Amino acid sequence: MTGLDLAFATTGLITAAAAALAVTTRQVVHAALWLVVALLGLAGCYLVLGAELVALVQVLVYVGAVVVLVIVALMLTRAPIGRRTEHSTSRAHRALAALVGAGTGALVAAVLLPTATRTQVRPGGSEELARQIFSTWVWPFELLSLLLLAALVGAFAVSGLTSDREER
């Protein structure tokens, strides 16, 4: 096991733990913050693999835009902070959800692990990725930016409607 393998395994474990905390915490703001940690950990995995451009896009797009959009939407809609009893479920329901999640993860691992082979990362792969992004995949990226913009405008519109109703 090389140092890069150890760094990848450590970063992957931190990312998996943060992702698990993001979906299991009962506080919405904490879930958004754990999502930031998970996405930054994923960017760290990309860095260890030698994909610096993908890591930068991960940080800029997901951490810089999507998570900020989630936090702004939470602030604008005045989502309750703290535990809410009406949103909690029974222990049996949570155990069933964990069992379904573990089964799905095992199924994905059973399908993907036999196809995994050790490959070498080629230096200079960023040029091909950039060519693909800015030629083949430019329209999906533009549509995604329009979707995020529409979500932000919608959040502002909803916050304006709720504040007008509260003033009356």
Summary of the structure (lengths in Angstrom):
residues: 168
radius of gyration: 19.9
end to end distance: 65.9
largest distance: 65.9
contacts: 392
relative contact order: 0.09
helix: 82%
strand: 0%
